[in-house]
Amino acid sequence: MNRPTYTPPEPWTSYDFRINQVYWSKRPTSERDQIRLRNLRDLSNALSQHNIIHWLYGKTLLGAWKNQQLPDDHDDDIGIFVGQRPPLLDLIERYLKKDGFRLIRNTEDIISVEREYRYIDICLFRRKGRKRLGYKKRHHPRHHFEQLEQVKVDASPFPAPGDSGTLLERTYKSQSKLGDATGRGLRKAAQIRHPKKVKDKTQSLLANRAPRHGLGRAALRLNMLTPFQVRYKILSESDFRNLHLEPSESFNWRWRKRHLDLVTDNGRLSMIGDIVDHLADPQVQEKINTAVVESDTTSPFADPANLDIDFWWSGNNYFWYCVWYQFRHNVHPYARANEYIRNIGDPPLFSSRYYETLPEMGEHDIDRLLKNNPIEVTNGAITGGKHRALAMVGRLVFGKSYRPVPIIELS
């Protein structure tokens, strides 16, 4: 198996779990299921050998009970009693690590382990009154867990709750989620169990703003509608140089590392002014141009593209080309990358040939672009509009005049 170039740290962030889901959506089912079954079998055997009572749970149990197969899912689920958390963590540390498993999540309700970039959620069950047990907000009659039975996945036996059929019927029927392992009911189940995250009001309004309305007025509306302090202002060149390209704790320092490294001297620089001074050296420019690896944009990415490992890790040119080519007309946003790849394709998106076909913007066009699309800044660091900021960096690097940069400042 080709492991992804990006290796998440321990513990994983919420972004890492989303990235993992997108990654596996592109891989063949046979490849996924071989790893999943091997991981489940080895984990279950280790739990049994160390007297940790456990059972298949959730969609994993549903697939095994109905079809003796693993369902199409981004993870697998096992249940244990919460009192067995200490021996489980000891098992992971002393034995499972030697077999390649990593502890990637450890919360009040769930412990997750990963191997070969597939992960298993171990759900911690607690008493919910005298006659019920539950995981998070799910409650089940305790008799299902007092006497376990057995199910098989591809002929491999696994422990399961007693009378699993009734438990599954009650679980899914109670939430209007009856259906087979690939049917409409189960898709609804997935939607209910994994609700779409809602951004805070400020982020939502910023993301949905319409440039034709003018961002000065948008900023005023945000001031009135949100509890956050939002300011619209235009930066002097000195103020622009004092911005940080990325917040110090940002996930992007890892996720977009290859691209950020080229313009920040491998993460050594963060402030815009320092980056400008560094990149103004012709020897540095020559070194960077020699090190450029153009991202492979010849085939569509999994949606959303910016969570696809191949989008960020097949090359390192995105940010440097913003500096090198500066402001150009008709640059496609990330969100429309697949649209360009499917409908146009050549020159390859975000390649040097791509930028060279786009006409340069004049100062009037740059001013209008920036006015309609202010850069978003939070606590002195750029959190939106990084490409426009780097295009302005490019103007300063190559001795062109600074154009006033409007920002929406959040604090």
N, C-alpha and C positions, 0 to 999 in steps of 0.2 A: 504494500500500500504506500502511496506517496503521501507522506504527512504534510500538512499545511506548513508553509514557511513561518506563519505567525503562530507562536506557541503561547497561549494564555498563561498568566501567572497564577499562583494559588493565593487566595481563593479567586474564582472567576467573578467578573462583574456581570451585571445584567446584560451589557453589550456582548460579552463573551458567549452567553447562552443563546442570544439571538443570532450571532455570527455562526455558531455551531449548527443551528437549525438551517440556515441558508446554505451552509457548506454541504450538508448531507442531502439537501433537496436536489443537488446536481449529480449525486453519485448513484451508480446502479444499485437497485434493490438488493441484488445478490451480494454485493460487496458489503452493504450495510448489515444485512441480516446475518452473515457469517460472523462478523465482529460482535454483533449484539448477542447472538446465541452463545458464543464462546465466553463473553464477559459474564452473562447471566449464569451460565453453568459453573464457571470457576468461582464466582462470588457466592452462589448458593452452596456449593460444596464446602467452601471455607467457613461459611456461617454454620453449616451443619456440624462440621468437625469441631467447632468451638462452642457447640451447644447454644447457639443463638437462634431462637425460634423465629421463623420468618415465613413469608408467603408472597406469591405474586399478587399484584394489586393493579387497579385502574385499567387502562386500555391493554396493558400487557396481559393481565388476567383475562380480560374479555376475549382477546385474540386467541389465547391458549385454550380457553374453555369452549369457544365456538368452533374454531378451525384447526386447533393444534398448530397454529402458526403465530408468529409475531405480527401484530398489526403495523400498518404504515404509521410510524410515529417518530418524533425527534428524540425521545428518550424511552427508558423502561422503568417500571416501578416495582418496588418490593416494600412490604410492610414489616415492621418489627414493633415490639412493645417498647415504650419510651424508657423503661427501666434498664433496657439492655444497651443504652447509648454508651456507657463507659466501656464494656467489653468490646463493642463494635469499634470504637475509636482506637482501642488498644490493638485489635485485630488488623485494622488498616495500617497503623503505624509499624507494627512488628512483622506482619506477614504479607499483607496485600501489596504494600509498596515494593516488596521484592519481586512480585509477579507483574509489576508495571502499572498498578492502579495508583491514581493520585486522588487525594481529598481536595475537592474543588468547591464544596459548600458545606457549611456546618451552622445551621440555625436552630431555633427552638423547635421547629416542626419537621425539618428535613436535613438529611445528610446525603451528599452526592459524591460519587466516585467516578473517575474517568480512566479509560484505557483505550489506546488507539483512536483517540478523539471521539469516542462514543461514551455517553455517560448514563449512569443508573441513579435514579432517585430512591433513597431509602426513607420511607415515610414513617414517622414516629407516632404510634398510636397511644392514646391516653384514655382513661376512664371518662365517660360522659354520663354520670349518674350511676345507679346501681346495676343497670342491665344493658348498658350500651358502651361501646368503645368507638373512638373516632380519631380521625386525622384532620387537623384544621377544623373546618366547619362541617365535615361529613361525619354522621353518626350511624352506627350499625349495631344490630343486636349482638351482644357479646358471645352468644353461643356459636356464631360462625368461626370464632377464633379459639374456642376451647377444645375443639376436636378438628384438626386439619385433615384435608384429603389431598389427593394428588391429581395433577394435570400434566399433560405432556406437550412439549414444543419440539417438533421434528424428532419425535421418539425419545427425547430427553425428559425425564420426570422432574417435576418441580412441586414443592408444597403449595397448597392453595387453601383458602378459607373453606370450612365445612359448608356443604350445600351452596357452592359457589353460584349455581344457576339462580337460586332465589335471591342471593345477595346482589348479583348483577342486575336481575330484573327489577328489584326494588330501587337500586341505586339509579339506574337510568330511566326507569319509568317515572320515578318521583320528580325528575327534572325534565320530563318530556324528551328523553334522549334515546328511546328505544330505536334500534336499527342494527343492521349487521356491521361487521368490522370495517366495511368500506362504504357504507350507505349514508344517507342523509342524516339519520339520527345521530350517528357517531360524529359526523362533522359538526353538528350542533353541539354535541358534548364537548368537543375540543374548543369550540368558541366560548362556551360557558365556563369551562375550567380555566381557560387562558384568555381572559378578557383583554381587549386592546387597551394599551396604556393611554391614558389621556394626559396630554401635556398640561402644564399649568396655564392659566389664562393668558399671562404675558406671552409665553412662547407660542400659544395658539394664535393669538392675534397678530404677532409678528410674522408667523409663517404664512398667514392668509391675507396679508395686506395686499392691496392693489396699487402698483406704482403710479397709476394715473391719478390717484387721489392726492398724491403729494405726501411725503413722509413727515413733513413738519406738522401737518394736521393730524397724521396718524399718531405721532408722538403725543400730541395734546390729548387725543382720544384715549390713549393708553393711560395717561396721567389720571384721567377722570374715571376710567373703568377698572383699574387694577389697584391692589394694595401696594404694589411695588413702585418705587420711585424711578421714573423714566424721564430722561432728559434728551432733547434733540439739540445738538450743537455742531458747529463747524470747527474743525481742528486747524490750528496753525501747524506749520511744518515741525516746529519744535515739539508740540503736543503729540503729533503723529509719531515722531521718532521715539517718544517716551512710552508708547504702547508696547505691550508684550504680544508676540505673535500667537501665543497659545497659553491658556491658564496653566500654572505650574503642575496642577494635579490632574490635568486633562487626560482622558483615555486616549486621545489622539496621539500623544507622544509615543504610545506603543502601537496603536492600530495603523497610523499613517507614518510610522517611523521611517521607512525607507525614503519617502518623499520629503519629510521634514529634515532628515539628516543632511541632505544636500544643501539646504539653504541655511541651516543653523549650525554648521560645522559639527555634525554628529551630536546635536543636542546641547552643545556648549553655550550657544547664544539663544536668547529669548527676546530681548528688547529690539524693536525695529531699528533703532539707530545703530546698534551694534551690528545687526545683520547687514545694514546698508554699507557700513564701513568695511566689513569683512568682504562682502561680495564685490566691492568696487576695485579690488586688487585684480589686475588682469591675469596674474598667475593663478589666483584662486578660480577665476572663471574658466581658464584653460583646464585646470584640474577637474572641475565639476563637469565640463563638457566631455571630458574623456571618460568620466565615471557614469555618465548617463546610460540608463537602460530603459528603453521605451516600453511602457506597459503594453501588454498584448490585448488590443481592443479589436481583434479581427472577428471574434465570436461574441454573441450576446452573453451578458452576465445573468446570474440569478437575480431576481427582484427581491428586495431593493438592491441596486447595484453597489451602493456604498457599504453594504454589509457582506458583500461577496469577497472572500479572501483573494480571489484572482484579480479583482479590480485594483486592490491596493498593493498586493505583494508580487505581482508579475513584473513590476518595473519600479522606477523611482523618479520619473520625470515631471509629474504633474505640477509641483510647486515651482521647480526651477524654470520650467517653460513659461510660467506666469511672469517671472522676473525677466527672462530672456526676450520674450516676445511682447510683453507689456499689454496694453489695451488694444484689443482687436474686436471688430464687429462680428456678431452672429456666433459667438462661442456657445456651444451647447452646454447646458447644466448637467450635472451628474444624473439628475432624475430622468433626463431624456437620452441618456447614453445608449440604451438599447434601441430606441427609436432611430437614432442615427445609424447604428451598426446594421440594423436590419434593412433600412431603406436606402442608405447611401453607401456606407462601408469604406469607400476610398476617396481621399486618403484616410488611413486609419485614425480614428478619433484620438485627439490630444497628442498626436505625433508631431514631429517638426514639420513634416510636409503638410499636415492639417493646418497648423498655425500660419504657415507661409502662404496658404491660399486665402487667408482671411485678411481683408483690408485693415490697415491701421486706423485707429481712431484719431481724429483731431482733438484739440483741446476743448472745443465747444461740445463735442460728442462725449468726451470724458466727463466734463462737468455735469452734463445732463444725466448720464448714467449714474454717477455718484449721488446726485440729488434725488433721483428716483429710487435708489437702492443704497441707503446709508449702511455703513458697516456697523455691526452690533458689537458693543463693548460691555463687558461685565468686570467690574473691579479692576479696571486698567488693562484687561487682556481681551483680545479679539475672540469673540464666540460666534460670529457669523460674518461672512463676506471676506474670508481669508484670501481668496484669489484676487479680488479687487485690491486688497491691501498689498499683496505681493506684486501686482502689476504696478502700483505706485512706487513700491520699493525699486522696481526695475527702472522707472523713470529717474529716480534719484541716483541709482547706481551708474547709469549711463549719462549723467550730466544734464538731464532735461529738467524743466521747471516743475516744481511741486504744484499740484492742483489741489485746492482746498477739499479736504475729505470730511463730509458730513457723517456723523455717527448718531446712533441711538444708544444711549448709555443707560444700563440697568444697574441698579444697586439695591 
